[in-house]
Amino acid sequence: MIVYLIRHGEAVEQSLSGADADRALTLKGSEQAQALAAYLKRESAVQENPTRIEVIASPYVRTRQTAAPIWEILEQAEKVDDRLAAVSSVSEIIEVISEAQDHDIAVVSHNPIISRAVDVLIDGPEAQRMFLMAPGQLIALRVDPERLIGTGELFDRYRVGDC
């Protein structure tokens, strides 16, 4: 199974409402979201055994805006899950991923939990290092769907402008 962990694109420092959940993407963040959509479209076309990539985002504005072009290019309906919110835990992200047993999954979430999820999927709960994802970054892992934690194998990193 392939898991794509995505940190939302660059966002404004403060929303008009003052609520963190309402922070929107900047122009650069929107460009990052478009690039991520193109990346996932290419990935879904070149896999040896193409499977559906289910895309799920945090309910926050910036994560939904990051996921929107991905949903569009992969012809999916919007799917959000409160367990991916900034105030959630790594175990909740793992729980969302574990529900995708028969297909690949892309989750769009927030730091520090999305970066910590990378650590846990690769090295298990005792992982010492903190993999720090930048805004608009995607990490691709191959994982054993039967034993997600500690089985991840990093096979790609993508962020527009980092190539």
Residue frames as qw, qx, qy, qz and C-alpha x, y, z in Angstrom:
[[0.000, 0.890, 0.455, 0.000, 0.00, 0.00, 0.00],
 [0.406, 0.288, -0.022, 0.867, 1.22, 3.50, -0.75],
 [0.252, -0.820, -0.425, 0.289, 0.63, 6.34, 1.70],
 [0.336, 0.513, 0.071, 0.787, 1.09, 9.93, 0.61],
 [0.362, -0.685, -0.421, 0.472, 1.47, 12.29, 3.55],
 [0.289, 0.581, 0.235, 0.724, 0.93, 15.92, 2.56],
 [0.220, -0.495, -0.370, 0.755, 1.43, 19.06, 4.58],
 [0.284, 0.860, 0.417, -0.077, -0.94, 21.79, 3.42],
 [0.514, 0.537, 0.109, 0.660, 0.44, 24.53, 1.19],
 [0.272, 0.006, -0.273, 0.923, 1.77, 27.85, 2.45],
 [0.178, -0.752, -0.627, -0.099, -0.98, 29.72, 4.31],
 [0.021, -0.760, 0.046, -0.648, -1.58, 33.27, 5.46],
 [0.229, 0.196, -0.687, 0.661, -0.39, 34.06, 8.97],
 [0.186, 0.263, 0.657, -0.682, -3.85, 35.02, 10.22],
 [0.078, 0.495, 0.780, 0.375, -7.38, 34.65, 8.92],
 [0.160, -0.462, -0.143, -0.861, -9.94, 37.46, 8.81],
 [0.696, -0.552, -0.335, -0.313, -11.88, 35.70, 11.55],
 [0.216, -0.707, 0.570, -0.359, -8.75, 35.23, 13.67],
 [0.901, -0.175, 0.346, -0.194, -9.40, 31.48, 13.82],
 [0.260, -0.478, 0.775, 0.321, -6.54, 29.17, 12.90],
 [0.540, 0.262, 0.798, 0.049, -8.94, 26.81, 11.14],
 [0.437, 0.825, 0.313, -0.174, -9.93, 29.63, 8.76],
 [0.197, -0.675, 0.450, 0.550, -6.43, 30.42, 7.49],
 [0.788, 0.583, 0.139, -0.141, -6.37, 30.27, 3.68],
 [0.791, 0.045, 0.274, 0.545, -3.61, 29.47, 1.24],
 [0.052, -0.710, 0.222, 0.666, -1.39, 32.20, -0.14],
 [0.651, 0.639, -0.238, -0.334, -0.82, 32.43, -3.90],
 [0.170, 0.524, -0.835, 0.012, 2.32, 30.31, -3.42],
 [0.434, -0.049, 0.824, -0.360, 0.26, 27.78, -1.41],
 [0.737, 0.471, 0.227, -0.427, -2.28, 27.55, -4.25],
 [0.507, 0.649, -0.536, -0.184, 0.55, 26.94, -6.71],
 [0.115, -0.358, 0.907, -0.188, 1.90, 24.22, -4.42],
 [0.637, 0.182, 0.612, -0.432, -1.56, 22.60, -4.32],
 [0.717, 0.592, -0.115, -0.350, -1.75, 22.58, -8.14],
 [0.299, 0.593, -0.747, -0.016, 1.72, 21.01, -8.34],
 [0.358, -0.177, 0.858, -0.324, 0.76, 18.34, -5.79],
 [0.752, 0.368, 0.331, -0.435, -2.33, 17.51, -7.85],
 [0.621, 0.639, -0.401, -0.212, -0.22, 17.10, -10.99],
 [0.001, 0.478, -0.864, 0.156, 2.26, 14.92, -9.08],
 [0.523, 0.018, 0.766, -0.373, -0.48, 12.59, -7.80],
 [0.758, 0.513, 0.051, -0.400, -2.12, 12.40, -11.23],
 [0.446, 0.611, -0.649, -0.081, 1.23, 11.27, -12.68],
 [0.194, -0.318, 0.881, -0.291, 1.72, 8.77, -9.82],
 [0.693, 0.190, 0.535, -0.445, -1.72, 7.25, -10.32],
 [0.734, 0.590, -0.146, -0.301, -0.96, 6.78, -14.03],
 [0.435, 0.616, -0.655, 0.043, 2.50, 5.18, -13.68],
 [0.572, -0.388, 0.649, -0.317, 2.00, 2.68, -10.88],
 [0.043, 0.199, -0.951, -0.234, 2.71, -0.95, -11.79],
 [0.138, -0.447, -0.880, -0.076, -0.73, -1.99, -10.57],
 [0.106, -0.310, -0.002, -0.945, -2.74, 1.24, -10.60],
 [0.247, -0.520, -0.789, 0.213, -5.12, 1.55, -7.73],
 [0.121, -0.862, -0.288, -0.400, -7.35, 4.32, -6.58],
 [0.355, 0.073, -0.434, 0.825, -5.71, 6.97, -4.39],
 [0.295, -0.794, -0.526, -0.079, -8.25, 8.10, -1.81],
 [0.275, 0.350, -0.193, 0.874, -7.61, 11.71, -0.79],
 [0.455, -0.734, -0.504, 0.028, -8.71, 12.86, 2.67],
 [0.260, 0.487, -0.197, 0.810, -8.08, 16.26, 4.23],
 [0.181, -0.313, -0.583, 0.728, -8.36, 17.98, 7.56],
 [0.100, 0.791, 0.602, 0.048, -11.48, 20.17, 7.79],
 [0.238, -0.670, -0.009, 0.703, -9.37, 23.34, 8.02],
 [0.480, 0.825, 0.056, -0.294, -9.62, 25.81, 5.11],
 [0.078, 0.755, -0.593, -0.269, -5.95, 25.54, 4.09],
 [0.369, -0.169, 0.908, 0.103, -5.98, 21.75, 3.92],
 [0.573, 0.548, 0.587, -0.163, -9.23, 21.65, 1.95],
 [0.360, 0.870, -0.148, -0.302, -7.78, 24.24, -0.43],
 [0.126, -0.557, 0.788, 0.231, -4.65, 22.11, -0.82],
 [0.438, 0.086, 0.895, 0.002, -6.72, 19.00, -1.49],
 [0.531, 0.615, 0.279, -0.513, -9.24, 20.66, -3.84],
 [0.453, 0.637, -0.468, -0.412, -7.15, 20.49, -7.04],
 [0.067, -0.256, 0.964, 0.012, -6.17, 16.91, -6.15],
 [0.476, 0.332, 0.726, -0.369, -9.81, 15.90, -5.75],
 [0.529, 0.676, -0.003, -0.512, -10.58, 17.61, -9.04],
 [0.311, 0.591, -0.678, -0.307, -7.77, 16.05, -11.09],
 [0.030, -0.114, 0.991, -0.070, -8.43, 12.58, -9.62],
 [0.480, -0.243, -0.497, -0.681, -12.18, 13.08, -10.12],
 [0.381, -0.283, -0.812, 0.339, -13.09, 12.60, -6.47],
 [0.333, -0.817, -0.310, -0.354, -15.64, 14.20, -4.21],
 [0.027, -0.647, 0.466, -0.603, -14.35, 16.27, -1.28],
 [0.814, -0.354, -0.459, 0.030, -13.64, 14.09, 1.74],
 [0.003, -0.652, 0.450, -0.610, -12.66, 15.59, 5.08],
 [0.764, -0.324, -0.547, 0.113, -12.01, 13.93, 8.40],
 [0.359, -0.883, 0.100, -0.286, -11.80, 15.67, 11.77],
 [0.885, -0.381, 0.128, 0.235, -9.12, 13.17, 12.82],
 [0.693, 0.308, 0.112, 0.643, -6.69, 15.01, 10.50],
 [0.077, -0.959, -0.114, -0.247, -7.18, 18.44, 12.13],
 [0.309, 0.648, -0.449, 0.532, -4.25, 20.39, 13.59],
 [0.449, -0.521, 0.465, -0.558, -5.41, 19.55, 17.12],
 [0.969, -0.018, -0.133, -0.207, -5.46, 15.82, 16.42],
 [0.562, -0.586, 0.577, 0.084, -2.88, 13.18, 17.29],
 [0.169, 0.448, -0.808, -0.344, -0.60, 10.93, 15.28],
 [0.265, 0.093, 0.951, -0.133, -2.64, 7.93, 16.37],
 [0.505, 0.590, 0.405, -0.482, -5.70, 9.50, 14.72],
 [0.380, 0.653, -0.461, -0.465, -3.81, 9.96, 11.44],
 [0.019, -0.253, 0.963, 0.091, -2.69, 6.32, 11.63],
 [0.426, 0.319, 0.760, -0.373, -6.30, 5.31, 12.28],
 [0.531, 0.665, 0.011, -0.524, -7.46, 7.12, 9.11],
 [0.266, 0.555, -0.725, -0.309, -4.69, 5.46, 7.08],
 [0.225, -0.106, 0.961, -0.124, -5.53, 2.01, 8.50],
 [0.580, 0.436, 0.497, -0.476, -9.06, 2.28, 7.09],
 [0.538, 0.666, -0.309, -0.414, -7.65, 2.27, 3.53],
 [0.676, -0.276, 0.680, 0.066, -6.83, -1.44, 3.36],
 [0.713, 0.341, 0.581, 0.194, -7.68, -2.02, -0.32],
 [0.453, 0.802, 0.169, 0.350, -6.33, 1.17, -1.91],
 [0.496, 0.111, -0.195, 0.839, -3.65, 3.82, -1.65],
 [0.229, -0.869, -0.427, 0.095, -4.31, 6.94, 0.40],
 [0.341, 0.380, -0.104, 0.854, -3.23, 10.57, 0.53],
 [0.361, -0.761, -0.488, 0.228, -3.82, 12.53, 3.72],
 [0.235, 0.600, -0.015, 0.765, -3.56, 16.30, 3.89],
 [0.590, -0.696, -0.378, 0.159, -2.86, 17.57, 7.39],
 [0.078, -0.949, 0.145, -0.268, -0.74, 19.85, 9.57],
 [0.527, 0.285, -0.590, 0.542, 2.60, 20.03, 11.32],
 [0.052, -0.578, 0.814, 0.030, 3.77, 18.75, 13.69],
 [0.765, -0.021, 0.569, -0.300, 1.46, 15.73, 13.53],
 [0.834, 0.531, -0.053, -0.139, 1.94, 14.99, 9.81],
 [0.325, 0.693, -0.622, 0.166, 5.73, 15.04, 10.19],
 [0.407, -0.378, 0.750, -0.359, 5.56, 12.86, 13.29],
 [0.885, 0.207, 0.275, -0.314, 3.31, 10.42, 11.42],
 [0.662, 0.620, -0.422, 0.001, 6.11, 9.97, 8.88],
 [0.029, -0.561, 0.759, -0.328, 8.51, 9.11, 11.72],
 [0.640, -0.127, 0.622, -0.433, 6.10, 6.61, 13.29],
 [0.883, 0.387, 0.042, -0.261, 5.25, 4.91, 10.01],
 [0.586, 0.617, -0.511, 0.121, 8.96, 4.47, 9.20],
 [0.299, 0.393, -0.738, 0.459, 10.56, 3.82, 12.59],
 [0.509, -0.431, -0.740, 0.085, 7.69, 3.04, 14.93],
 [0.346, -0.879, -0.271, -0.184, 6.45, 4.88, 18.02],
 [0.671, -0.601, 0.034, 0.432, 9.92, 5.11, 19.53],
 [0.594, 0.568, 0.144, 0.551, 11.30, 7.05, 16.54],
 [0.484, -0.522, -0.177, 0.680, 13.78, 9.62, 17.83],
 [0.222, -0.057, 0.279, 0.932, 14.09, 11.98, 14.92],
 [0.328, 0.663, 0.435, -0.513, 11.51, 14.49, 13.87],
 [0.385, 0.286, 0.602, 0.638, 10.93, 14.48, 10.14],
 [0.064, 0.605, 0.259, -0.750, 10.03, 18.12, 9.51],
 [0.413, 0.508, 0.638, 0.404, 7.85, 18.65, 6.47],
 [0.068, -0.178, 0.078, 0.979, 7.73, 22.05, 4.78],
 [0.506, 0.497, 0.335, -0.621, 4.45, 23.64, 3.62],
 [0.675, 0.572, -0.192, -0.425, 3.29, 22.04, 0.38],
 [0.076, 0.484, -0.868, -0.076, 5.50, 18.97, 0.80],
 [0.929, 0.003, -0.097, -0.358, 4.52, 15.38, 0.03],
 [0.188, -0.466, 0.862, -0.060, 6.20, 12.28, 1.43],
 [0.839, 0.133, -0.326, -0.415, 5.47, 8.93, -0.26],
 [0.319, -0.412, 0.823, -0.228, 5.82, 5.71, 1.71],
 [0.678, -0.007, -0.674, -0.293, 5.28, 2.05, 0.92],
 [0.380, -0.354, 0.633, -0.573, 3.77, 0.41, 3.99],
 [0.195, -0.119, -0.973, -0.043, 2.52, -3.00, 5.00],
 [0.443, -0.399, -0.213, -0.774, -1.25, -2.47, 5.36],
 [0.772, -0.368, -0.516, -0.036, -1.40, -5.22, 7.98],
 [0.647, -0.517, -0.212, 0.519, 1.26, -3.56, 10.19],
 [0.274, 0.908, 0.107, 0.299, 1.44, 0.13, 9.34],
 [0.338, -0.911, 0.232, -0.046, 3.60, 1.31, 12.22],
 [0.485, -0.609, 0.585, 0.227, 7.32, 0.90, 11.64],
 [0.730, 0.192, 0.607, 0.249, 6.96, -0.66, 8.17],
 [0.387, 0.896, 0.103, -0.190, 7.14, 2.47, 6.04],
 [0.663, -0.063, 0.360, 0.653, 9.75, 2.72, 3.30],
 [0.128, 0.797, -0.007, -0.590, 10.33, 6.23, 1.99],
 [0.654, 0.220, 0.561, 0.457, 10.41, 6.17, -1.81],
 [0.293, 0.541, 0.301, 0.729, 9.74, 9.77, -2.80],
 [0.167, -0.616, -0.332, 0.694, 9.62, 13.35, -1.56],
 [0.292, 0.519, 0.470, 0.652, 8.04, 16.11, -3.56],
 [0.088, -0.786, -0.302, 0.532, 7.72, 19.85, -3.17],
 [0.509, 0.783, 0.218, 0.283, 7.43, 22.26, -6.07],
 [0.068, 0.940, -0.268, 0.201, 10.67, 24.18, -6.43],
 [0.610, -0.591, 0.528, 0.002, 12.73, 21.51, -4.62],
 [0.917, 0.264, 0.275, 0.120, 13.41, 19.53, -7.80]]
